[in-house]
Amino acid sequence: MPEIELNIDKVAKLSYLKLTDAERKQLAEQLPSIVSYVSKLQEVDTSKIESKAYLTDLNNVFREDVAKMDSAEREAIINGFPKQKGGALEVPGVFE
Amino acid sequence: MKTVLGIRDAIRTGESAESIVRACLSKIHAEDEKIGAFLETFDDEAIAEAKEIDAMRERGEDLPRLAGVPIAIKDNMCYKGHIASCSSKMLAEHKAAYDATVIKRLKEAGAIIVGRTNMDEFAMGSSTETSAFKKTKNPWHTGKVPGGSSGGSSAAVAAGFVPAALGSDTGGSIRQPASLCGVTGMKPSYGRVSRYGLIAMASSLDQIGPITHTAQDASLILEIIQGVDEKDATSRDPKDADLPEFVSASFKGLRIGVPKEYFIDGMDKEVRKSIEAAIDLMKTQGAEVKEVSLPLTEYSMPAYYIIQPAEVSSNLARFDGMRYGTRAPGSNLIESYLQARADGFGAEVKRRIMLGNFILSAGYYDAFYKKALAVKTAIHGEFENVFKEVDVLVTPTSPSVAWDLDAKFNDPITMYLSDIFTTTANIAGLPAISVPCGFAEGLPIGLQFIGAFDNDARVLNAAAAYQAITDFHENGPGVE
């Protein structure tokens, strides 16, 4: 198991979270205690066990790849956008 | 005590649905100020729908199965045209563009959705205190928490505002508040109830379930909302789909397992006594009780606190102020994301997103997340083995009764420990129900039945059998 190095700023970047100094300080204190609590899992021998996220035996639950449109729902979604232009979501430029 | 069954039958035999819904709303308006269960009520529509039910009956039409029954929904379920905010500033103005499948099914059954209830923000918490809007009080003692994250729904039923509410349970969020509020709350087997329209927290753990006074009512609601949904690829039709409406229940010959790892030091003595008394009572009714062991129990909490934040961090990545919620000003797109998330999320949400992203980041993913999934599979397997010897397990739901508002709030580990009895059922995907079994210091104690995967009917039967010989579920601060 790798040595746990918790780089708060790196994780904040991955999380798209801009932290205040107070938040950074609080997280720097609290996260390591939770992380070490979960390191306990290394005690369990799972060498013969498969990692499965979902316990059900369902697999490949697909439907036909055909667009089904509920235009009322679509309109409700578009009207819920904070900003829209011609029925499309308007966002700030990536590079401005 | 007003139950779903009682109200449903009264309406069928001529009582006015409109008068019932009006009375329900009046009570909420008169008394919810001191409880804070509801974020919003939908008065006009609820009354209009009730009038329509009365009109249907006058026309001699067959009434659907839950016609006229007032129900509350947790604030994380999409009800078309209504705000669904997960008690977060991030979604404070978000109006659902569609109905969650459970909402659709309840409405088709004639139920009347009277309002949305308060919760911990994005379902993260065990006391409903992390809600961005307000704290909900326990109807039994307004200085105490109702539990969480479905604290609003549980308080609404306990206070007698509605006979039933929907909650969601990822690590105990239906069962624990039900226990602290002295009501019945059930988490179905994973996949039994569609999650389409439930604002996702941890997709491999979340389930929607009923909060009611009785196991009979829980069964009735579950029967309406359960079943495969083409919009939820993890949903399926359960093998025991026919839940008896009047759950005919008995302990005779029922093999009950008492897992020794759930009776820990530091557990409230009154809670332990109450559970032990309940088990003795079941024995006198013919149950065969034996001690069992689930050695992996201590690993379910760490597994949960890896899997849940990891999945949460992924599910909450979509909240960036672009499509939903309030757009934040920023000099460019990234700045806008950062500002929206800084403003929109509370401290606990940020903590879990950080933890989750850390867990899933390069170098740690295998050691933490994949390992946790393997432990999850091992825990499920351990339960399966135990269920070869017993039919249901009995445990406490919460190691303590409701605690003071504003207490324990800054210590994350203590808060996590108060979930310890409930997360195993989520990790293993099993059906579990909490029922009231006593009081300590005037506050409700909850007892939990856990069943094998897809044995939801058996769990409901055990709960109903217990309620047939006790009356704790008939008490209530708001019960008439």
Interface residues (C-beta under 8 A of the other chain):
Chain A: M1 P2 I4 L6 I8 K10 V11 A12 L14 S15 Y16 L17 K18 L19 T20 E23 Q26 L27 Q30 L31 S33 I34 V35 Y37 V38 S39 K40 L41 Q42 E43 V44 T46 I49 E50 S51 K52 A53 Y54 L55 T56 L58 V61 F62 R63 D70 E73 A76 I77 G80 F81 P82 K83 L89 V91 P92 G93 V94 F95 E96
Chain B: K80 G81 H94 K95 A97 Y98 Y190 G191 S204 E230 A233 T234 R236 L296 E298 Y299 M301 P302 A303 Y305 I306 S313 A317 D320 G321 M322 R323 Y324 G325 T326 R327 G330 S331 N332 L333 I334 E335 S336 Y337 L338 Q339 R341 A342 F345 A347 K350 R351 I353 M354 L355 N357 F358 S361 G363 Y364 A367 F368 K370 K371 A372 L373 A374 V375 K376 T377 A378 H380 G381 P412 I413 Y416 A428 G429 F453
